[in-house]
Amino acid sequence: MNRIFLALLMSLASNSHAATPEAAAQSVNSLGLELHRQMPKNENVCLSPYSIQSALSMTYLGTSGVTQEEMERVLHLPKDKEALGESFAALNKALEVARENSKKQVAQSKKHGGPSEAVKLQVANRLFGQKGYEFRATFLSGVKNHFGAPMELMDFIKDPVGAGREINGWVEKQTQKRIRDLIPKEGLSEDTRLVLVNALYFKAAWSDDFNEQATAPKPFHVNGAKSTIQVPTMHKQEHMRYLNGSGFQAVTLPYAGNDLHFLLIVPDNINGISNVEKKLTPETLLACTKAEYREVILHLPKFKITPPTVPLGEVLQKMGMTTAFDKPQGSADFDAIAPKKPDDYLCISEVFHKTFIELDEKGTEAAAATAVTMLGALAMVEKPKPIDLKADRPFLFAIQHAESGACLFFGRVNDPR
């Protein structure tokens, strides 16, 4: 009897310390904001902080020494690798729950009206490693357990171009053909030993569609200029989570199931986007998801962003992650991935990232992939006047997990054409 009671207590203690998504979400958003600030200022930008951090966190599990310390600091990661892996696993589980909840809402909507298409959210991680290379079993089991990333053996030595095509084909399949040619033709070489990849696909209907008949040409201040152009702009009036922040206004638009939403951040000044970008913090992003409901008249341009592959290696080095790229030579320490030998050790050669996003009256479709290549409710007393929010100037956006605030995508629209 005492043994049973003790086992029960141990089980309860274990469950009370179950991992949560918060640590992963915090690291995702912190890195995403810093990388966003490094992007060109007068261009449309779309990054997937979740995809980038997933690929780099898998890599981080294999670090030691100074390389580990640098990646902790630059990527905003905890020292406890096991806790990090468990938090990412919890976040991925929460995203699965969001997907299932949307299916339930769609099933109910057949009776009561509402969205007819459930959220499609596919996350896939995979390692592509050189045949015969001495990878550590503990690393391989860690990334598989926490990130669901199995190892697929390749032969980079004999055919790096063919290996690149095969990896790109896998990414293309995982992202419904929205991300093609993630790794450039010359992106791999006979010295490549490991490629860690995250692929993400997202397609969701709004919980409440925009009326296509209400879409009409409206003025937009491209790049914050005083002059305007006419762009197709959607319109709706409803209760939304609304935050009047420091120099900006923000609203969230839920997707089917309400566990994921589109976050819109519009600067108060026509040319104020740079100041807003400088001040944004992970705490602000989370506050947007918890804001009170207000009645809002929203004017939002339709847009589509399809940027080319972005190499992030140089940016990450400028942020302070240098030894991971073996600078100075011999400093990279990924001994936990494979034994470091004087004449044979791993380092990061490049981090490739590519995204796609399209938003219209029905909802949003987005995709992203990242490859790390390694060498070797409403309650109001009185009804206030609706808030008229016009996204008629450069604005920021995110696709967020509502509960944790984790940004699957984050970007800037300077020109919605």
Buried (B, 14 or more C-beta within 10 A) or exposed (E): EEEEEEEEEEEEEEEEEEBBBBBBBBBBBBBBBBBBEBBEBEEBBBBBBBBBBBBBBBBBBBBBBBBBBBBBEBBBBBEEBEBBBBBBBBBBEBBEBBBEBBBEBBEEBEEEEBBEBBBBBBBBBBBBBBEEBEBBEEBBEBBBEBBBBEBBEBEBBEBBBEBBBBBBEBBBEBBBEBBBBBBBEEBBBEEBBBBBBBBBBBBBBBBBBBEEEEBEEBBBBBBBBEEBBEBBBBBBEBBBBBBEBEBBBBBBBBBBBBBBBBBBBBBBEBBBBBBBBEEBEBEBBBBBBEBEBBBBBBBBBBBBBBBEBBEBBEBBBEBEBBBBBBEEEEBBBBBBBBEBEEEEBBBBBBBBBBBBBBBBBBBBBBBBBBBBBBBBEEEEEEEEEBBEBBBBBBBBBBBBBBBBBBBBBBBBBBBBB
